[in-house]
């Protein structure tokens, strides 16, 4: 059964050309907004304030019984829309997010990421990934810990990015300190209710003087909804290919050798 809030929200949207336009202006993806429209979910306090600011109503008003709210809106002048014009960049991002599916919740949580390091060829790197949802969009952080030799200082890099789901998981992030790296990762989605590992390909540049564009097979190992951050970060870093701390199955999954019948470096589902 629809709530007064969802009916009131539909009424406010009816003054615009389309629901898609409202989503673009509010900078929220369509699947999440549909949950509010059809009373499958209630917005957070922060999101509710954004809605009210956008439509020009008070928070207590949007919760009024629908008949009362309808009379209130009919006698009010229409809200000016000039303030909510979005940039072309934001419009393109919103369009991409419209294509993204709504089944991203099951991927939220923490992962270890494994691949052969771009900056330190021949070594396996393990990083920590955290995926979280904000206003219906899935963002992630990637923490990288590098120390090629024991006498070297440990360096830390942190990346921030966005996750989109179509028939694959598309992830794009940027390095937050020097801001001279963009990385793209494409993973096979899991069709199981319980996620253990995700695999695919990663492309970026080496974090050294070469700055060489590279691609590698990658595996995400699911850790759960919460972790001991200190212990998890201590386990991140560079490993030799024969290190016993890296499981043989993981080593096989990130092996970058190309078979005789392959013309490209291809992802391998696991």
C-alpha positions in Angstrom: 0.0 0.0 0.0 1.3 3.4 -0.9 2.1 5.8 1.9 1.1 9.5 1.9 4.8 10.3 1.5 5.1 8.3 -1.7 1.9 9.8 -3.1 3.0 13.3 -2.3 6.4 12.7 -3.9 4.6 11.5 -7.1 2.5 14.6 -7.1 5.6 16.9 -6.8 7.3 15.0 -9.7 4.2 15.4 -11.9 5.1 19.1 -12.2 8.3 18.1 -14.1 8.7 16.7 -17.6 9.8 13.2 -16.3 11.0 11.3 -13.4 14.4 11.1 -15.1 14.6 14.9 -15.1 13.9 14.9 -11.4 16.6 12.3 -10.7 19.1 14.2 -12.8 18.4 17.5 -10.9 18.5 15.7 -7.5 21.6 13.8 -8.5 20.1 10.5 -7.4 19.9 7.3 -9.4 16.5 6.1 -10.8 16.4 2.7 -9.1 16.8 4.3 -5.6 14.3 7.0 -6.3 11.8 4.4 -7.4 12.0 2.8 -4.0 10.7 6.1 -2.5 8.1 6.6 -5.2 6.6 3.1 -4.6 6.9 3.0 -0.8 9.6 0.3 -0.8 12.0 2.5 1.2 12.1 5.7 3.2 14.8 8.3 2.6 17.3 9.2 5.2 17.0 12.5 7.1 19.6 14.1 4.8 18.0 12.9 1.6 14.5 14.0 2.8 15.9 17.5 3.4 17.3 17.6 -0.1 13.9 16.6 -1.5 12.2 19.3 0.4 14.7 22.0 -0.6 14.3 20.9 -4.2 10.5 20.9 -4.3 10.1 24.0 -2.1 8.2 22.3 0.7 8.7 21.8 4.4 9.5 18.4 5.9 6.3 18.2 7.9 4.3 19.2 4.8 5.5 16.3 2.6 4.4 13.9 5.3 0.8 15.3 5.4 -2.2 13.2 4.4 -2.3 13.2 0.6 -5.6 15.0 0.1 -4.4 17.8 2.4 -1.0 18.0 0.7 -2.7 18.1 -2.7 -4.8 21.2 -1.7 -1.7 22.9 -0.3 0.3 22.4 -3.5 -2.5 23.5 -5.8 -2.5 27.0 -4.3 1.2 27.5 -4.2 3.3 29.1 -7.1 5.5 26.7 -9.0 9.1 26.5 -7.7 11.7 28.1 -9.9 13.9 25.5 -11.5 16.9 27.6 -12.5 18.9 26.8 -9.4 18.9 23.1 -10.2 20.4 23.2 -13.7 23.2 20.5 -13.8 26.4 20.6 -15.7 27.0 18.5 -18.8 29.4 16.4 -16.9 26.9 15.6 -14.2 24.2 15.0 -16.8 26.4 12.3 -18.5 27.2 10.7 -15.1 23.5 10.6 -14.2 22.8 8.9 -17.5 25.4 6.3 -16.8 23.9 5.7 -13.4 20.5 5.3 -14.9 21.8 2.3 -16.8 23.1 0.8 -13.6 21.1 -2.0 -12.0 19.7 -1.8 -8.5 21.1 -5.1 -7.3 24.3 -3.7 -5.8 23.5 -4.0 -2.1 24.8 -7.6 -1.9 28.3 -6.4 -3.0 28.6 -3.9 -0.1 31.4 -4.7 2.4 35.1 -5.3 2.5 37.4 -7.2 0.1 41.0 -8.0 -0.4 42.1 -7.3 -4.0 44.9 -9.3 -5.6 46.8 -8.7 -8.9 50.3 -8.5 -10.2 51.6 -5.0 -9.2 52.1 -2.4 -12.0 54.7 -0.5 -10.1 56.7 -3.6 -8.9 56.6 -6.2 -11.7 56.7 -9.8 -10.7 55.2 -9.2 -7.3 51.6 -9.8 -6.2 49.9 -6.9 -4.4 47.1 -7.3 -1.9 45.0 -4.1 -1.2 41.9 -3.4 0.9 38.6 -2.4 -0.8 35.6 -1.0 1.1 32.3 -0.6 -0.8 29.4 1.4 0.7 26.1 2.9 -0.4 25.2 6.6 -0.2 21.9 7.9 -1.5 21.5 4.9 -3.7 24.9 5.1 -5.3 27.8 2.6 -4.5 31.1 4.2 -3.8 34.4 2.5 -2.8 37.8 3.2 -1.3 40.9 1.3 -2.1 43.8 1.4 0.3 47.3 0.4 -1.0 50.4 -0.3 1.1 53.7 -0.6 -0.7 57.1 -1.5 0.6 59.3 -3.3 -2.0 62.3 -3.8 0.4 62.4 -4.1 4.2 64.8 -1.1 4.4 62.4 1.2 2.5 59.8 3.4 3.9 56.2 2.1 3.6 54.1 4.3 1.2 50.3 4.5 1.4 48.0 5.3 -1.5 44.2 5.8 -1.2 41.8 5.7 -4.1 38.2 6.7 -4.3 35.7 5.5 -6.9 32.2 4.7 -8.1 30.6 1.3 -8.9 28.1 0.7 -11.6 26.3 -2.6 -12.5 25.0 -3.6 -15.9 26.0 -7.1 -17.1 29.3 -6.5 -15.4 30.6 -4.5 -12.4 32.3 -1.4 -13.7 34.5 0.4 -11.2 36.4 3.7 -11.8 38.6 5.4 -9.2 41.2 8.1 -8.8 44.3 8.4 -6.6 43.5 11.0 -3.9 47.0 12.4 -3.1 48.8 13.1 -6.3 45.6 12.9 -8.4 47.5 11.7 -11.5 46.0 8.2 -11.7 42.7 6.8 -12.9 42.1 3.1 -12.7 39.3 1.0 -14.2 38.3 -2.4 -13.0 35.7 -4.7 -14.7 34.5 -7.7 -12.7 32.2 -10.6 -13.4 29.1 -10.2 -11.2 28.0 -13.0 -8.8 24.7 -14.7 -9.4 24.8 -16.4 -6.0 23.3 -14.9 -2.8 26.6 -15.5 -1.0 29.7 -13.8 -2.5 33.1 -15.2 -2.0 35.2 -14.0 -4.9 34.9 -11.8 -8.0 37.3 -11.8 -10.9 38.0 -9.7 -13.9 40.5 -7.2 -15.4 42.2 -4.1 -14.1 43.8 -1.3 -16.1 45.9 1.6 -14.9 49.4 3.0 -14.9 52.4 2.0 -13.0 53.1 4.2 -10.0 56.8 4.8 -10.8 58.9 6.8 -13.2 57.8 4.8 -16.2 54.1 5.7 -15.8 53.4 2.8 -18.2 49.8 1.9 -19.0 49.2 -1.7 -17.8 46.4 -4.3 -17.6 46.2 -7.4 -15.3 43.8 -10.1 -14.1 42.4 -9.3 -10.7 40.5 -11.1 -8.0 38.4 -9.6 -5.2 38.1 -11.8 -2.1 35.0 -10.9 0.1 35.8 -10.4 3.8 32.4 -9.4 5.2 30.4 -6.3 6.3 33.0 -5.3 8.9 36.7 -6.0 9.5 39.4 -5.1 12.0 40.9 -2.3 9.9 44.3 -2.4 11.6 44.8 -6.1 11.0 43.4 -6.0 7.5 45.7 -3.1 6.5 48.7 -4.9 8.0 48.0 -7.9 5.7 48.1 -5.6 2.6 51.3 -5.1 0.7 53.6 -6.9 -1.8 54.1 -10.6 -1.9 56.5 -12.9 -3.9 54.7 -15.3 -6.3 55.8 -18.3 -4.2 54.7 -16.8 -0.9 52.6 -19.3 1.1 50.3 -16.5 2.4 48.7 -16.3 -1.1 46.5 -19.3 -1.9 47.4 -21.3 -5.0 43.9 -20.8 -6.4 44.3 -17.0 -6.1 47.7 -17.2 -7.8 46.2 -19.2 -10.7 43.3 -16.8 -11.1 45.5 -13.7 -11.5 48.1 -15.4 -13.7 48.5 -13.0 -16.7 49.8 -15.5 -19.2 47.9 -15.7 -22.5 47.0 -19.1 -23.9 47.9 -20.0 -27.5 44.3 -19.6 -28.6 43.9 -16.2 -27.0 44.5 -12.9 -28.8 43.9 -10.6 -25.8 44.4 -10.6 -22.1 40.9 -11.8 -21.1 39.2 -12.0 -17.8 38.5 -15.4 -16.4 35.4 -16.2 -14.4 35.9 -18.2 -11.2 
